[in-house]
Amino acid sequence: MLTARSVGADEALRIGLADRVVPEGHARESALALAAQLAELSRPALRDVIRCVDNSFDLPLEQGLAEEVSRVEGLFDGPDGLEGMRAFLEKRPPRFS
C-alpha cells in the first residue's frame, strides 16, 4: 500500500493476500461454489470465527484466546453443535438449520 506496487494474482496467493486464484472468466462460478459451500456450514460458527478474527486486532492475546474458548464452548451447547456431534456419530453430513 505504501509503494502502490501492483501485485499479480500468483504473488497475492503466495504471500497470503488471496486465498485462491481461479482461471480467467470463472470468478462468478467460483464465487457461487464458495457461497454454496459456506451455506452448508453452521451460521453461528461462521459468525463466531469472524468475530474472533475481528477481535484479534483489538484485544490482548490472552483476552482474545479466552473469548475464543468461550465462543467455542457456547457453540457446542447450541443446536448446530448438537447436530454436528450427532452427524459425526452417525457418520453423515450435518444438516445445520
C-alpha positions in Angstrom: 0.0 0.0 0.0 2.8 2.4 0.8 4.5 1.9 -2.6 1.3 1.4 -4.7 3.0 -1.5 -6.3 0.6 -3.8 -8.1 0.5 -7.4 -7.0 -0.4 -10.1 -9.5 -2.7 -13.0 -8.7 0.0 -15.6 -8.3 2.1 -13.4 -5.9 -1.1 -12.4 -4.0 -1.8 -16.1 -3.4 1.9 -16.8 -2.5 2.0 -14.0 0.1 -1.4 -14.8 1.6 -3.2 -11.7 0.3 -5.6 -14.0 -1.6 -6.7 -17.5 -0.7 -7.4 -18.7 -4.2 -6.8 -17.9 -7.8 -9.3 -19.1 -10.4 -9.0 -19.2 -14.2 -9.9 -16.0 -16.1 -13.6 -15.8 -16.7 -14.5 -18.2 -13.9 -14.7 -15.8 -11.0 -18.6 -15.8 -10.8 -18.9 -19.6 -10.8 -16.1 -20.0 -8.3 -17.7 -17.4 -6.0 -21.1 -19.1 -6.3 -19.4 -22.5 -5.5 -17.7 -21.0 -2.4 -21.0 -19.4 -1.3 -22.8 -22.8 -1.7 -20.0 -24.4 0.4 -20.3 -21.8 3.1 -24.1 -22.1 3.1 -23.8 -25.7 4.2 -21.9 -24.7 7.3 -23.1 -23.6 10.7 -24.0 -19.9 10.7 -23.3 -19.4 14.4 -19.9 -21.0 13.9 -19.1 -18.8 10.9 -20.2 -15.7 12.8 -18.1 -16.5 15.8 -15.0 -17.2 13.6 -15.4 -13.8 12.0 -15.9 -12.1 15.4 -12.8 -13.8 16.8 -10.7 -12.7 13.9 -12.1 -9.1 14.2 -11.4 -9.1 17.9 -7.8 -10.3 17.4 -6.9 -6.8 16.2 -8.3 -5.1 19.4 -7.8 -7.5 22.3 -4.6 -8.6 24.0 -3.7 -12.2 23.2 -4.7 -13.7 26.5 -8.1 -12.0 26.4 -8.7 -12.9 22.8 -7.9 -16.6 23.5 -10.3 -16.6 26.5 -13.0 -15.2 24.3 -12.4 -17.8 21.6 -12.7 -20.6 24.2 -15.9 -19.1 25.5 -17.4 -18.9 22.0 -16.4 -22.4 21.1 -17.8 -23.8 24.3 -21.1 -21.9 23.6 -21.3 -23.4 20.1 -21.2 -26.9 21.5 -24.3 -26.3 23.5 -26.3 -24.8 20.7 -28.5 -26.7 18.1 -25.8 -26.7 15.5 -23.2 -28.1 17.9 -25.6 -30.9 18.9 -26.4 -31.6 15.2 -22.7 -31.7 14.3 -22.0 -34.2 17.1 -25.0 -36.3 16.1 -23.9 -36.3 12.4 -20.3 -37.3 13.3 -21.5 -40.2 15.4 -24.0 -41.3 12.7 -21.3 -40.9 10.0 -23.4 -38.5 7.9 -23.1 -34.9 6.8 -24.6 -32.4 9.3 -27.8 -30.6 8.4 -27.5 -27.2 10.1 -30.5 -25.0 10.5 
